[in-house]
Amino acid sequence: MAHRATIQDLAEQAGVSISTIDRILNGRSKVRQATVEKVLAAAEALNFYALPTLKERLNVAKPLIRLGFLLQQSHRTFYRMIAETLRQAAEESPEPVEVVIQHMDDLSPEAVSGQMLRLGEKVQALAVVSAEHPRIAHAIEALSEKGVPTYGLISELTAACGVGYFGLDNWRAGRTAAWAVTGLSKRPGRVGILVGNHRYRCQELNESGFRSFCREHATDFTMLEPLQTFEDKSIARDVTEELLRREPDLVGLYVAGGGIVGVIEALRNAGRSRSMVTVGNDLTVHTRSGLIDHDLSVVIAHPISRMATEAVSAMQHDLRSGNGPSKRVLNFDIYTPENV
């Protein structure tokens, strides 16, 4: 019969006294957090019979961490999906955590930086979806001085202090999009690129990676200068319609930024969906429909659930370790009309 670990065994494994184990199990007096965690690790190693009680005590001992997330407009399906997965990740977290989620309608640097500073007064760490701008960098630095670390979500951000990141390797995503456009096209030709805003580092890297692949592997394709959609579906529709009129022989289109709903509408209205290869980002109800109807050829997507879990877990760990904001680069998912 296997030996059942005793309190004496646990105390020796953790390097503490039996009385300390008793205080943790019965909550008779406060024990330092580091000691509680050391005892928990020892209990897990020994498969100690009272492990569930120790885990409960660990959570009771830990103070509630409040994490802030600034997402873009709530009317955009993608950001509603992210908000929902962040809430779910917080509920499933093994440690006590609260997420405070706000959506931003005004995406100007002045409005975003102001909202960052206001939310930073209420949370212990902040993740934000934002374009690069000196005002944003200044807000990150001001929060850092107050002990509130900031993370770029989806798009990386920079500042004089450390900045974390949760998202994709966007250069690789861009190269993958180019691989799809040039590989699926029936003939070489001109390819359009749409970005939401050049100040989003993720979209600039998408474009850079796209061009990098074409320079290396598809020199018979011509890359057009990128057009901006300003993350707006109506503008995206108008820009795409004008591009299709101006380029009747367009063989491919890479939508590296927002506005994909407007792009799909323009392709459908022009009857051009099946005559060209179109690659977009992120799987939503709209892009799923676009794939099924063959308005889109490929979608490169953030693994939203994994990203939310990583963000909630890493932000808590970084706060407790005191090592500063970390970066987590996730592998992207690829969808086609055949696997949605």
NUBA-87221 format. One record per residue: residue in one letter; x, y, z of N, C-alpha, C in turn. Coordinates in steps of 0.2 Angstrom, whole numbers, padded with zeros to 4 digits, always signed. Atoms other than C-alpha are relative to their C-alpha. Layout:
N
aXYZXYZXYZ ...
END
This chain:
340
m+0004-0006+0000+0000+0000+0000+0004+0006+0000 a-0004-0006+0001+0007+0017-0005-0001+0004+0007 h+0000-0004-0006+0012+0028+0010-0004+0006-0001 r+0004-0006+0000+0000+0042+0014+0004+0005+0003 a-0004-0005-0003+0009+0058+0016-0004+0003+0006 t+0002-0003-0006+0007+0065+0034+0001+0008+0000 i-0001-0007-0001+0007+0083+0040+0008+0001+0001 q-0007+0000-0001+0025+0079+0046+0004+0000-0006 d-0003+0000+0007+0030+0074+0028-0001+0006-0003 l+0001-0007+0004+0022+0090+0021+0005+0005+0003 a-0004-0005-0003+0031+0101+0034+0008-0001-0002 e-0007+0002+0002+0048+0092+0030+0001+0002-0008 q-0001-0002+0007+0045+0094+0011+0000+0007-0001 a+0001-0007+0001+0040+0112+0012+0006+0004+0004 g-0005-0003-0004+0054+0116+0025-0003+0005+0005 v+0003-0004-0005+0042+0123+0038-0002-0004+0006 s+0001+0003-0006+0036+0119+0055-0007-0003-0001 i+0007+0003+0000+0020+0108+0059-0005+0005+0002 s+0005-0005-0002+0012+0122+0067-0002+0005-0005 t+0001-0004+0006+0014+0132+0051-0005-0003-0004 i+0004+0003+0004+0005+0119+0042-0007+0000+0003 d+0007+0000-0003-0009+0118+0055-0003+0007-0001 r+0003-0006+0001-0011+0137+0054-0003+0001-0007 i+0002+0000+0007-0013+0136+0035-0007-0004-0001 l+0006+0004+0001-0026+0122+0036-0006+0002+0003 n+0006-0002-0004-0036+0129+0049-0001+0008+0001 g+0001-0007+0000-0034+0148+0046+0000+0003+0006 r+0000-0003-0007-0030+0152+0064+0004+0006+0000 s-0003-0007+0000-0018+0166+0060+0003+0001-0007 k-0003-0001+0007-0010+0174+0045+0007-0003-0001 v-0007+0002+0002+0004+0166+0036+0002+0003-0007 r-0002-0003+0006+0015+0174+0023-0002-0003-0006 q+0002+0003+0006+0009+0172+0005+0005-0005-0003 a-0005+0004+0002+0026+0165+0000+0000-0007+0003 t+0000+0006-0003+0025+0152+0013-0006-0004-0002 v+0006+0004+0003+0008+0147+0008+0001-0003-0006 e-0001+0002+0007+0013+0145-0010+0005-0006+0001 k-0005+0005-0001+0028+0135-0004-0003-0007+0002 v+0004+0006-0003+0017+0123+0006-0004-0003-0005 l+0004+0003+0006+0005+0121-0009+0004-0004-0005 a-0004+0004+0004+0019+0116-0020+0002-0007+0003 a-0002+0006-0003+0025+0103-0008-0006-0005+0001 a+0006+0005+0000+0007+0096-0006-0001-0003-0006 e+0002+0003+0006+0005+0094-0024+0005-0005-0002 a-0005+0005+0001+0022+0085-0025-0001-0007+0004 l+0002+0006-0004+0016+0073-0011-0006-0003-0001 n+0007+0002+0001-0002+0072-0017-0003+0000+0007 f+0002+0000-0007-0006+0077+0001-0008+0000+0000 y+0007+0001+0000-0024+0072+0006-0004+0006+0001 a+0004-0007-0001-0029+0090+0011+0002+0005-0005 l-0002-0004+0005-0023+0097-0005-0006+0005-0002 p+0006-0004+0002-0041+0104-0010+0000+0006+0006 t+0000-0005-0005-0041+0113+0007+0006+0005+0000 l-0006-0005+0000-0024+0121+0005-0001+0004-0006 k+0001-0004+0006-0029+0127-0013-0005+0005+0002 e+0005-0005-0002-0044+0135-0005+0003+0005+0004 r-0003-0005-0004-0034+0143+0008+0005+0005-0004 l-0004-0004+0004-0022+0149-0005-0004+0006-0004 n+0005-0005+0003-0036+0158-0014-0002+0005+0005 v+0002-0005-0005-0042+0166+0002+0005+0005+0002 a-0006-0004-0002-0025+0172+0006+0002+0006-0005 k-0002-0004+0005-0022+0180-0011-0005+0006-0001 p+0004-0006+0001-0029+0198-0013-0003+0000-0007 l+0003+0000+0007-0041+0200-0028+0004+0005-0005 i-0003-0004+0005-0032+0207-0043-0005+0002-0005 r+0005-0003+0005-0041+0219-0055+0004+0002-0006 l-0003-0001+0006-0036+0219-0073-0004+0004-0005 g+0004-0004+0005-0041+0232-0086+0001-0001-0007 f+0000+0001+0007-0045+0230-0104-0003+0005-0004 l+0003-0005+0004-0048+0244-0116+0000-0003-0007 l+0001+0003+0006-0055+0237-0132-0004+0005-0005 q+0003-0005+0005-0062+0246-0148-0007-0001+0000 q+0008-0001+0000-0080+0249-0153-0004-0006+0002 s+0004+0006-0002-0093+0238-0145-0004-0002-0006 h+0004+0003+0006-0102+0237-0162+0003-0004-0004 r-0004+0005+0004-0088+0227-0169+0000-0007+0003 t+0001+0007-0002-0091+0209-0168+0006-0003+0003 f-0006+0002-0003-0073+0205-0165+0002+0002+0007 y-0002-0003-0007-0071+0216-0150-0005-0003+0005 r+0005+0003-0005-0087+0209-0142+0002-0007+0001 m-0003+0006-0002-0080+0192-0144+0006+0000+0005 i-0006-0001-0004-0064+0197-0136-0002+0001+0007 a+0003-0001-0007-0074+0204-0121-0003-0006+0003 e+0003+0006-0003-0084+0188-0119+0005-0005+0002 t-0005+0005-0002-0068+0177-0119+0004+0002+0006 l-0004-0002-0006-0059+0188-0106-0004-0001+0006 r+0004+0001-0006-0074+0187-0094+0000-0007+0001 q+0000+0008-0002-0074+0168-0096+0007-0002+0002 a-0007+0002-0002-0055+0167-0094+0000+0002+0008 a+0000-0002-0007-0057+0177-0077-0004-0005+0004 e+0004+0004-0003-0071+0166-0072+0003-0007+0001 e-0004+0007+0000-0060+0150-0075+0007+0001+0003 s-0006+0000-0003-0045+0157-0067+0001-0003+0006 p-0001+0003-0006-0038+0147-0053+0001+0005+0006 e-0001-0005-0005-0034+0163-0044-0005+0005+0000 p+0005-0005+0000-0046+0177-0039+0002+0006-0004 v-0002-0005+0005-0046+0190-0053-0007+0003-0002 e+0005-0003+0003-0058+0203-0059+0002+0004-0006 v-0002-0003+0006-0058+0210-0077-0005+0006-0001 v+0004-0006+0001-0064+0228-0080+0001+0001-0008 i+0000+0000+0008-0068+0229-0099-0004+0007-0002 q+0004-0006+0003-0072+0246-0108+0002+0000-0007 h-0001-0001+0007-0075+0249-0126+0001+0007-0002 m-0001-0007+0002-0069+0265-0135-0003+0001-0006 d+0003-0002+0007-0079+0273-0148+0004+0005-0003 d-0004-0005+0003-0068+0288-0150+0008-0003+0000 l-0007+0003+0000-0051+0281-0156+0006+0005-0001 s-0006-0005+0001-0041+0297-0157+0005-0001+0006 p-0005+0001-0006-0025+0297-0147-0002+0004+0006 e+0001-0003-0006-0031+0310-0136-0006-0003+0005 a+0005+0004-0004-0047+0300-0131+0003-0006+0003 v-0002+0006-0002-0038+0284-0130+0005+0001+0006 s-0005-0001-0005-0024+0290-0119-0003+0003+0007 g+0004-0002-0006-0036+0299-0107-0004-0006+0003 q+0003+0006-0003-0046+0283-0105+0004-0005+0003 m-0005+0004-0003-0031+0274-0102+0002+0002+0007 l-0002-0003-0006-0026+0285-0088-0006+0000+0005 r+0005+0001-0005-0043+0285-0080-0001-0007+0002 l+0001+0007-0002-0045+0266-0081+0006-0002+0005 g-0006+0002-0004-0027+0265-0074-0001+0002+0008 e+0001-0002-0007-0033+0273-0058-0004-0006+0004 k+0004+0005-0003-0045+0258-0055+0003-0007+0000 v-0002+0007+0001-0035+0243-0060+0008-0001+0002 q-0007+0001-0002-0018+0235-0056+0005-0001-0007 a-0003+0001+0007-0013+0231-0075-0005+0002-0005 l+0005-0002+0005-0020+0237-0091+0003-0003-0007 a-0001+0002+0007-0021+0230-0109-0004+0004-0004 v+0004-0005+0004-0026+0241-0123+0001-0002-0007 v-0001+0000+0008-0029+0240-0142+0000+0007-0002 s-0001-0006+0002-0022+0255-0149+0005+0001-0005 a-0006-0001+0005-0012+0263-0163+0006+0003+0004 e-0006-0004-0002+0005+0270-0160-0001+0007+0000 h+0000-0007+0000+0006+0288-0155+0004+0003+0006 p-0004-0003-0006+0017+0299-0143-0005+0001+0006 r+0005+0000-0006+0001+0302-0132-0001-0006+0003 i+0001+0006-0003-0001+0284-0130+0006-0002+0004 a-0006+0002-0003+0017+0281-0126+0001+0004+0007 h+0000-0005-0006+0016+0296-0113-0005-0003+0005 a+0004+0003-0005+0001+0287-0105+0003-0006+0003 i-0003+0006-0002+0010+0271-0104+0005+0001+0005 e-0006-0002-0005+0025+0279-0095-0003+0003+0006 a+0003-0003-0006+0013+0289-0083-0003-0006+0004 l+0002+0005-0004+0005+0273-0078+0005-0005+0003 s-0005+0004-0003+0021+0264-0076+0003+0003+0006 e-0003-0003-0006+0027+0277-0064-0004-0001+0006 k+0005+0001-0005+0011+0273-0054+0000-0007+0002 g+0000+0007-0001+0015+0255-0054-0005-0004-0004 v+0005+0003+0004+0002+0250-0067+0003-0002-0007 p-0003+0002+0006+0010+0240-0081-0005+0000-0006 t+0004+0000+0006+0003+0241-0099+0002-0005-0005 y-0001+0005+0005+0001+0228-0112-0003+0002-0007 g+0004+0000+0007-0003+0230-0131-0003-0006-0001 l+0004+0005+0002-0017+0219-0136-0001+0000-0007 i+0001+0001+0007-0018+0213-0154+0006+0004-0004 s-0005-0004+0003-0006+0227-0159+0006+0002+0005 e-0005-0002-0005+0011+0230-0150+0001+0008+0000 l-0001-0007-0002+0015+0247-0142+0007+0001+0003 t-0006-0001-0003+0031+0255-0137+0000+0006+0004 a-0001-0006-0004+0037+0267-0124+0006+0000+0003 a-0007+0000-0003+0052+0272-0114+0001-0006+0006 c+0000+0006-0005+0047+0259-0100-0002-0006-0004 g+0002+0006+0003+0043+0241-0103-0007+0000-0001 v+0007+0001+0002+0027+0237-0112-0001-0008-0002 g+0001+0007+0001+0020+0219-0113-0004+0000-0007 y+0003+0002+0006+0011+0211-0128-0004-0006+0000 f+0003+0006+0002-0002+0198-0132-0003+0000-0007 g+0002+0000+0007-0005+0194-0150+0004-0004-0004 l-0003+0004+0005+0002+0187-0166+0007+0002-0002 d-0006-0003+0004+0018+0188-0175-0003+0002-0007 n+0004-0003+0006+0010+0199-0188+0004+0000-0006 w-0004+0000+0006+0025+0199-0200-0001-0007-0003 r+0001+0007+0002+0023+0180-0201-0007-0001-0003 a+0007+0001+0002+0004+0182-0203+0000+0004-0007 g+0000-0003+0007+0007+0194-0218+0004-0004-0005 r-0003+0005+0005+0019+0182-0226-0004-0006-0002 t+0005+0005+0001+0006+0169-0224-0005+0002-0005 a+0005-0003+0004-0007+0180-0232+0003+0000-0007 a-0003-0001+0007+0005+0183-0247+0001-0007-0003 w+0000+0007+0002+0008+0164-0248-0007-0002-0003 a+0007+0003+0002-0011+0161-0250-0002+0004-0006 v+0002-0004+0006-0014+0176-0262+0004-0003-0006 t-0004+0002+0006+0000+0171-0274-0001-0007-0002 g+0001+0008+0001-0002+0152-0272-0007-0002-0003 l+0007+0002+0002-0021+0152-0275-0002+0004-0006 s+0002-0004+0006-0021+0165-0289+0001-0004-0006 k+0000+0004+0006-0024+0157-0306+0005+0003-0005 r-0005-0004+0004-0012+0170-0314+0003+0005+0004 p-0003-0006-0003+0001+0183-0309-0004+0007-0002 g+0003-0006+0001-0006+0201-0308+0001+0005+0006 r-0001-0005-0005-0009+0216-0297-0004-0002+0006 v+0003+0002-0006-0014+0214-0279-0001+0006+0004 g+0001-0006-0004-0022+0227-0268+0001-0002+0008 i-0001+0001-0007-0019+0229-0249-0004+0006+0003 l+0004-0004-0004-0031+0237-0237+0002+0000+0008 v-0001+0000-0008-0026+0243-0219-0005+0005+0003 g+0004-0005-0004-0036+0252-0206+0003+0007+0001 n-0004-0006-0002-0023+0264-0200+0007-0001+0000 h-0007+0002+0001-0004+0265-0204+0003+0000+0007 r-0003-0001-0007-0001+0269-0185-0001-0007+0004 y+0001+0007-0003-0007+0251-0180+0006-0004-0002 r-0006+0004+0001+0010+0242-0178-0002-0007-0003 c+0002+0007+0003+0001+0225-0182-0001+0000-0007 q+0001+0000+0008-0005+0231-0199+0006+0002-0004 e-0006-0002+0004+0011+0239-0204+0005-0006-0001 l-0003+0006+0001+0019+0222-0200-0003-0005-0004 n+0003+0004+0004+0006+0213-0209+0002+0002-0007 e-0002-0002+0007+0010+0223-0225+0007-0001-0001 s-0008+0001+0001+0029+0222-0222+0001-0007-0002 g-0001+0007+0001+0028+0203-0221-0003-0002-0007 f+0003+0002+0006+0016+0202-0236+0005+0002-0006 r-0004-0002+0005+0028+0212-0247+0007-0004+0000 s-0006+0004-0001+0043+0202-0240-0001-0006-0004 f+0001+0006+0003+0036+0186-0246+0000+0001-0008 c+0000-0001+0007+0032+0193-0263+0006+0002-0003 r-0007-0001+0003+0049+0200-0266+0004-0006+0000 e-0004+0006-0001+0056+0183-0261-0002-0005-0005 h+0003+0006+0004+0044+0171-0270-0005+0002-0005 a+0005-0001+0005+0032+0180-0281+0001+0007-0004 t-0002-0006+0003+0041+0193-0291-0004+0002-0006 d+0005-0002+0005+0028+0192-0305-0006+0003+0002 f+0006-0003-0003+0015+0199-0294+0002+0007+0001 t-0001-0007-0002+0013+0218-0292-0004+0002+0006 m+0003-0002-0006+0009+0225-0275-0002+0007-0001 l+0002-0007+0000-0001+0241-0275+0001+0003+0006 e-0001-0004-0007+0001+0255-0262-0006-0002+0004 p+0005+0002-0005-0010+0251-0247-0005+0006+0000 l+0005-0005-0001-0027+0260-0245-0003-0001+0007 q+0002+0000-0007-0034+0265-0228-0008+0000+0000 t+0007+0000-0001-0051+0260-0222-0002+0003+0006 f+0001-0004-0007-0050+0269-0205-0004-0004+0004 e+0003+0005-0004-0057+0253-0197-0008+0001-0001 d+0007-0001+0001-0074+0258-0204-0003-0004-0006 k+0002+0005+0006-0085+0246-0215-0003+0004-0005 s+0002-0004+0006-0093+0260-0225+0005+0003-0004 i-0006-0003+0003-0076+0268-0229+0003-0006-0004 a-0003+0006+0003-0070+0250-0233-0003-0002-0006 r+0004+0002+0006-0084+0247-0245+0001+0005-0005 d-0002-0005+0005-0081+0263-0254+0007+0000-0003 v-0006+0001+0002-0063+0261-0255+0001-0006-0005 t+0000+0006+0004-0065+0243-0261-0003+0001-0007 e+0004-0001+0006-0078+0248-0274+0005+0004-0005 e-0004-0005+0004-0066+0262-0281+0006-0004-0002 l-0006+0004+0002-0051+0250-0281-0002-0005-0006 l+0002+0004+0005-0061+0237-0291-0002+0003-0007 r+0002-0004+0007-0067+0250-0304+0007+0002-0003 r-0006-0002+0003-0049+0256-0306+0005-0005-0002 e-0004+0006+0002-0041+0239-0307-0004-0006-0002 p+0005+0005+0002-0053+0228-0317+0004-0007+0000 d-0004+0007+0000-0039+0214-0318+0003-0002+0006 l-0003+0001-0006-0035+0214-0300-0001-0008+0002 v+0001+0007-0001-0031+0196-0295+0000-0002+0007 g+0000+0002-0007-0029+0197-0276-0001+0006+0004 l+0002-0006-0005-0034+0208-0261+0002-0003+0007 y-0002+0002-0007-0026+0207-0243-0003+0006+0004 v+0003-0004-0004-0037+0215-0230+0004+0000+0007 a-0005+0001-0006-0024+0218-0216-0003+0004+0006 g+0003-0004-0006-0035+0230-0205-0008-0001+0000 g+0007+0000-0001-0053+0233-0201-0004+0002-0006 g+0004-0001+0006-0068+0235-0212-0002-0006-0004 i+0001+0006+0004-0070+0217-0218-0007+0000-0003 v+0007+0001+0002-0089+0218-0219-0001+0004-0006 g+0001-0005+0006-0088+0233-0231+0003-0003-0006 v-0004+0003+0006-0075+0224-0242-0004-0006-0003 i+0004+0006+0003-0086+0208-0243-0006+0003-0004 e+0005-0003+0004-0101+0219-0248+0002+0002-0007 a-0002-0002+0007-0091+0227-0262+0002-0005-0004 l-0001+0005+0004-0085+0211-0268-0006-0003-0003 r+0006+0003+0002-0102+0204-0269-0004+0004-0005 n+0004-0005+0004-0110+0219-0277+0003+0000-0007 a-0004+0000+0006-0096+0219-0290+0000-0007-0004 g+0000+0007+0003-0098+0200-0294+0008-0002-0001 r-0007+0001+0002-0079+0199-0292+0003-0005+0005 s-0002+0004-0005-0078+0187-0277+0004-0006-0002 r-0003+0006+0002-0074+0171-0287+0006+0001-0005 s-0005-0001+0005-0062+0179-0299+0006+0003+0003 m-0006-0002-0003-0049+0184-0287+0001-0003+0007 v-0001+0003-0007-0041+0178-0270+0000+0006+0005 t+0001-0005-0005-0046+0188-0255+0002-0003+0007 v-0002+0002-0006-0037+0186-0238-0002+0005+0005 g+0001-0005-0005-0044+0194-0222+0002-0003+0007 n-0002+0002-0007-0042+0193-0203-0006-0002+0004 d+0004+0002-0006-0051+0185-0189-0007-0003-0002 l+0007+0004+0002-0066+0173-0189-0005+0003+0004 t+0006-0002-0003-0082+0181-0185-0006-0003-0004 v+0006+0002+0004-0100+0178-0191+0000+0002-0007 h-0001-0003+0006-0096+0189-0205+0005-0003-0005 t-0005+0003+0004-0080+0182-0211-0001-0008-0001 r+0002+0007+0001-0087+0164-0208-0004+0000-0006 s+0005+0000+0006-0101+0168-0220+0004+0002-0006 g-0003-0002+0006-0089+0176-0232+0004-0006-0003 l-0003+0006+0003-0079+0160-0233-0004-0005-0003 i+0005+0005+0003-0094+0149-0235-0002+0002-0007 d+0002-0003+0006-0100+0160-0249+0005+0001-0005 h-0005+0000+0005-0083+0160-0257+0002+0008-0002 d-0001-0007+0001-0082+0179-0255+0007+0001+0003 l-0007+0000-0003-0066+0176-0245+0003-0007-0001 s-0003+0006+0002-0053+0163-0249+0004-0003+0006 v-0003+0002-0006-0043+0163-0232-0001+0005+0005 v+0000-0004-0006-0045+0170-0215+0006-0002+0005 i-0005+0001-0005-0030+0172-0203-0002+0003+0006 a+0004-0002-0006-0037+0172-0186+0004+0000+0007 h-0002+0001-0007-0032+0176-0168-0003-0005+0004 p+0003+0006-0005-0035+0161-0156-0003+0004+0006 i+0002-0004-0005-0046+0172-0146+0000-0003+0007 s+0000+0003-0006-0049+0160-0132+0007-0001+0004 r-0007+0001-0002-0031+0156-0130+0003+0007+0002 m-0003-0006-0001-0026+0174-0131-0003+0003+0007 a+0004-0003-0006-0039+0179-0117+0003-0004+0006 t-0002+0004-0005-0033+0165-0106+0008+0002+0002 e-0007-0002+0000-0014+0169-0109+0000+0007+0004 a+0000-0007-0003-0018+0188-0105-0001+0000+0007 v+0002+0000-0007-0027+0185-0089+0005-0003+0005 s-0004+0004-0004-0015+0172-0083+0007+0004+0001 a-0006-0003+0000+0001+0182-0088+0000+0006+0004 m+0000-0007-0004-0004+0199-0081+0000-0002+0008 q+0000+0001-0007-0008+0191-0064+0007-0002+0002 h-0007+0002-0002+0009+0182-0064+0005+0005+0000 d-0004-0005+0000+0018+0197-0069+0000+0005+0006 l+0001-0004-0006+0010+0207-0055+0003-0003+0006 r-0002+0004-0006+0014+0194-0042+0008-0001+0000 s-0007+0001+0000+0032+0191-0048+0004+0007+0000 g-0003-0007+0000+0036+0210-0050+0006+0000-0005 n-0005+0000+0006+0046+0206-0066-0001+0004-0006 g+0001-0004+0006+0038+0218-0077-0005-0003-0005 p+0004+0003+0005+0026+0216-0091+0003-0005-0005 s-0003+0005+0005+0029+0200-0102-0003+0001-0007 k+0002+0000+0006+0026+0197-0120-0002-0008-0002 r+0002+0007+0002+0016+0181-0127-0002+0001-0007 v+0002+0001+0007+0016+0178-0145-0003-0006-0002 l+0004+0006+0001+0003+0166-0151+0000-0002-0007 n+0001+0002+0007+0001+0155-0166-0007+0002-0003 f+0007-0002+0003-0013+0160-0178-0003-0006-0003 d+0004+0005+0004-0027+0150-0185-0001+0001-0007 i+0001-0001+0007-0030+0148-0203-0007-0004-0002 y+0007+0003+0002-0048+0145-0210-0001+0001-0008 t+0001-0001+0007-0053+0142-0228-0008-0002-0001 p+0007+0002+0000-0071+0138-0235-0001-0007+0001 e+0000+0007-0001-0067+0120-0232+0000-0002+0008 n-0001+0002-0007-0064+0120-0213-0003+0005+0005 v+0004-0004-0005-0076+0133-0205-0006-0004+0002 
END
